[in-house]
Amino acid sequence: MLAMTAVVAVPCRRCHTVHDLTVNVEKFVSWQAGELIQDALPELSLDERELLISGTCGACFDELFPEEDE
């Protein structure tokens, strides 16, 4: 059985760049229903999952929260 996928267009709230993410529809619905995103969509990168959660792309997230030098 083939998994149904869909492309989700997610704009970054900060830079307004639209990112197209290909997701498994069933897993995406599971996340929307309350499953933890890392459990529902482990195939997505950290940046892609953050974009879905907060609407902030990886580049903008890194600008907002730079790693601190130790």
Helices and strands as residue ranges (DSSP letters): E 5-11, E 18-24, H 25-32, H 37-40, H 46-54, H 58-64
